[in-house]
């Protein structure tokens, strides 16, 4: 898992609503680079195994949504959730869990996850390639700290959720706990 340096610069395929379009589907494809999304900002990026997955849906992302204003008070400009899912799935998931402040960032091809060293196979569950669970803080595209779950590996039996939660990140931002809790050692893969 990449734990320092610059965030990978990839192109995200987003669907954005255009207010001047008055037709049944007002959404259009918009391509945005990591640089366009993260440069000049303090951001939290939360990597999750997948939209609609139980832990991601019941706790992980809703808690970041709930604490959104507190993160802003600590100097965070935006919070992003990324998963190896397409824009359509990410939007429907956000709607289903009433998330509107955390910005969904589809990584349909797994390019961002792979370049972060967080792409794992979950063939044992029939999921294919997915992101390992983590939360990171980056300032002007430079990784400041990463809270990654232990046991980063393909076909993991467990889906740990002990380090990357919203409360751990908020405590770090408030200076209450040390940062840089990175237990995974998978090398950055480019």
N, C-alpha and C positions, 0 to 999 in steps of 0.2 A: 504494500500500500504506500503510495507516495505520501510522504510526511512533511516535505518542505519544498521550497522552490516555487516556481510559477505554475499556476493552474494550467492544464492542457488547453490549448486553443483549438477548439473543435467547432463545427457548425451544428447548431440545434435547429430542427425543423419544427417550428411553432405554428399554431393556428391562432390568429388574432382576429377579434371582432372589429369590423370597420363600420363606424356609426353612420357613414354616409351611404352605405349600401342598404337598400330597402328591398330585399328579396328573401326568399325562404331561408337561405343559408348565407348570413352576412360574414362568415368567417373566411379568411384567406390565408394561404401559406405565406409565412414570413421566415426567412433564414436569418439567424442571428449567431454571431460568433461568441465564444466565451469572452473574448476581449470586449465586445460591445456590451455584454451583460454585466461583467464584473469589474472592468477597469475603473479606477477612480472611486471605488466604493468599498465599504466594509460589508462583507456578505457572509452569511452562513449557508452552507450547502449540506443538505441532508441526503445521503444516499440510502435508498431502501431496496429490498429485494423485489418488491413489486406492488403495483396498485392493487387495492382490494385484499391484500394479504392481511391476516388477522391482527398481528402486532402493529403493523404500519397504520392500519385503519382505526383500531381501537385506542391506540395510545400515542405512538411515535409522532405522527404528523399533527393530530389534533392538539397535542400539548404544545408544539411549537406555535400553532395558531393561537392558542389560548394565551400564551406568554408574549405574543408579538409586540405589544406596546412596551413591555419591559425590556425586550431586546433593543427596540428603537431608543429607549432611554439610556441604554448602555453604549450607544454609538453605532449600532448595526443599521445599515441602510436597507437591506433586503434579505429575506430568507427564501431560499430555493429548495425545492424537493425534487430530486432526480431519481428516476427508475428506468430500467430497461423496458419501457413500454412506449407506445406511440402516443401522439398528441390527443387522439380521440379518447383513448382509455384514460389518460391522465386527467382530462377535463371531466369525464363522467365520474371518475373517482372523487375529484375535488368537490363536485356538486353533491355527491352522495354523502360526504362527511362534513359538508358545510364549511369548506376551507376556501377562503378568498384572499386572505392576507399573505399566506405562504404561497409563493409563486411556483406552479408546477412546471417542471423542466423535463420534457420527454427526451429520453436517450434511446430511441427505438432501435438503433443499431448497436448499442453498447459501446460506442466509440469513447465517450467521456469516461465511463467506468473502466474500460480497458486501459486507457492512458493514465488513469489514476492508480492502476494496479489493483483495482477492486472488482474486476470482472471474474466471476466464478461460474462454474457449471453446476446446475442443479438438476441434472438429468435424472438423478435418483428420485426426484419428485415430479418429473415430467415437465419442468419449467424451462429447460434450456439454459441459456446464458443469462445471468442476473448480476446485479450489483450486490456487493457485500454491504452490510449495514455500517454506516459511519455518520459522523457530523463533523464538519470542519469550519474553521473561521479563516477567511482570506481578506487581506487588505490590499487594495489595488492589484488584484490578481496574484498576490504572494501569499502562500499558505502560512498562516500564523500558528495554528494548532489543529490537531486532528484527534478526535475521540473515535477510535475504531473498535469494533467488537473483536474479541479474541477468537481464534480458531479459523482464520481465513483459509479456506480450502475448497476445492471442488467437492461436490456431493456431500457436503456437511450434513450430518444427521440433525443437528440442532440449529436453530436460528436465534443466536444469543441477542439479548437486549439488556445490557447492563451498563454500558459506558457512553453510548451515543445519544442519550435522552436530552430533552430540552433543559431539564433542571441542572444537569451537569454542565452544559454549555453556559447557562446563565450564571451559575456559581463561578465558573472560570472568569467570565467577563467582569464579575463583581470583585474579583481578586480573592475569592473565598477558597478556591482549590487550585492546585497546579494544573497547568495545561500540558499538552503534548502527550496525552495518554494514548500511545500507539503501540498495540501489542502485535500487530500483523507485521510480517517481514517480507512479504512478496515484493519483489523488485519492480520498480517502475518499468513498464514495458513499452515506452515510447509514445 
